[in-house]
Each structure stands twice: as C-alpha cells, then as structure tokens.
Amino acid sequence: MNDNARGDLAETFRRLIRENGPISLAQYMGDSNARYYTSRNPLGDTGDFITAPEVSQVFGELIGLWLADIWVRAGRPDNVHYVELGPGRGTLAVDALRAAGRYGLTPQVHFVEGSDALRQIQRGTMRGVIHHADVTTLPQDGPLLIVANEFFDALPVRQLLRAAEGWRERMVGLDGDRLVFVYGDKPMDAAVPQSWRHASQGTVIETSPASAAVMSELADRLAAQGGAALVIDYGPRESRSGSTLQAIKAHQKVDIFSAPGDMDLTAHVDFETLAKVAQRQGVQVLGLQMQGAWLTALGIDMRMEALQRRSPGEAEKLKRQHARLVAEDQMGLLFKVMGLTGKGWPTDAPGF
C-alpha cells in the first residue's frame, strides 16, 4: 500500500467524526492496527519493532521444549494441534517445532493471522500451515497447544475516566483538523470493573473487551478439548490505573495520532483479567512469571553457553541476545509469561 492510501485513514477518521461525532478509542486503535498489519511486514530491523523470536532462536526452542514436556506428561495424545496467534514471520513456530519434534511432537500447525502480507511470508516459512482469520474456526477434534507472543498487546483497549459526575469514556474527536482526545458524555459506570467502581476522581483505567473475548474462546476450547497455552506479552502482574497506550514507528515512540494505519498501537496486557476469564471457563492457570526468570528456569543460560562454545566467533552477539531476552532493564521484567492448561492436562509445568 502506498503512502497516499495509508494517509487516507486519518481523513476517514476526520470525516467519520465530523458526520457522527467522536469515535471510541477502541475503534481508532482497532481500525488503525487493522490497516497497519494488513499492509506490511512490520518486523525486524527494517520494520517498526523486533519481537523475542527474532532476537534468538533459543526463545522459540525453549517454548517448543515446554510444549513437548507438557504433551508427554499428558500422555502423548494424538491429533494435537499447534496454534499460534499473531505469528509474525513464523520464526517462533519453526524454532519451537524443531525442538519439540525431537520428542515426537509433530502437530498440525494453525496460524491465526489476518494480514495477507504476513500469510504469504508464513507459507514460505511453514509448509502445510492452516490459516485462520480468528480463533473461532480453530479445530475441535483434538488438544490445542496455543502460543500467543505479543498478540494481546495489539488488541483494542477502551479507556475510562472517573469524572466528577461519574465514569466517562475517552474518545477521539477533532480540534480543527487535528485528531485529539475528548471525553464522551454518556455514563459508563456499568462498563467499569467492580474493583474500580469507587476510584478517586481523575483515575483512568483501560479495559479490553476484545482481549477478554479471545481468551474466553481459547479457554472454552482448552476446557473442552484439552491442551495448554502460553501467553507472552508485556504488562504488570496486577491491574493498574493509567494510560499505557503507545505508538511505535521505526523502533521509536511517536504521537498516538501522528500516522494512523502507519504505526503500531499497543497497550499493556491486563494479565489479571485474562487469568480471571480463563479460570471462570474452567481452565487451570499455572502461574504468571517474569520472562527472564521463566527462560532461566527453562535453561536459557546453558543453551546460550553451548551455542557460544559451538560458535566462538558469535559469542558477543549471543551474549547480547541473551541479555535482550532476560535482563531486567530489557525484556526480562516487563514481559511476562502466563501458562494455562485444559481439562485432564498437568497442573504444574517448568518455569511456574
């Protein structure tokens, strides 16, 4: 898509707002990211951001070994499916399934991916992959091994403000031709989680009905079909107030309204709410761990040392990759790993 076509999205928003009034932040984020992800490959040095699987093959390998371990302890069920949400180039799946294959785990591969550009890349990376536009069409005939790495952070959020007269929704409106934040006039108290109902004036909270809906569907499947899931993303352990919405373009933070459809909009994942949704549907939450501690428990130190011995000329590069994944000032603390298991599957697992 050329720059002019991408630029049309900002004008589309302006026209919509002029005709119908302010739009929800969730609509702005959802439409912007839909345009963004369907029009390009955003990953890597030449894209807008780098995810953990692109940092080192060891990340995917350890995920594959974790899945193989829990599958073996579940009794090696047949007809198992590997499901990845937002798989990027397919790098994680390749690394994970290469490692899992050493223990006999060779599942059918399913990618939940809405971008035609990325689907084309993924078909070249993973032969025989079955694509899905959303999670509702995933197979129902066997256990699911689900991986969602940096998927939930890109789903739309709603922001609610505790005003003097009650809770109001943060919307997107116009100041002249500029897109700006405004607040709606409709009471939104019913949309506020019970724990926040009596927050002080000025409090802003984020909720993500889209994330809860995806987790609900996945948890239903795990409860009915068995299997396990890893959700890896950035966000706090417990629900917090405040806006976490950010826009990334060319590895730099930019203004939220600077280029809708031409930048990546994300917000912190509310792991506490996702865990509650999963538990409500009858799924076991194994725990929530810092990414650095989780990878360390799975043996990343030994694996990296082995790679350095095998390729001494790459030692410094491997050390940098190691630090990027586990160091507290990089991805080690901010990113979390949540583990889930379905009906009849182990209730304990490495790293949790």
Secondary structure, DSSP 8 states (H G I E B T S, - for coil): --HHHHHHHHHHHHHHHHHH--EEHHHHHHHHHHHHHHS---BSTTSSB--HHHH-HHHHHHHHHHHHHHHHHTT--SS-EEEEES-TTSHHHHHHHHHHHTTT---EEEEE---HHHHHHHHHHSTT-EEESSGGGS--SS-EEEEEES-GGGS--EEEEEETTEEEEEEEEEETTEEEEEE-SS--GGGS-GGGTT--TT-EEEE-HHHHHHHHHHHHHHHHH-EEEEEEEE--SS---S---EEEETTEEE-TTSSTTSSEEE----HHHHHHHHHHTT-EEEEEEEHHHHHHHTTHHHHHHHHHHH-GGGHHHHHHHHHHHH-TTTTTTTEEEEEEE-TTS-S--TT-
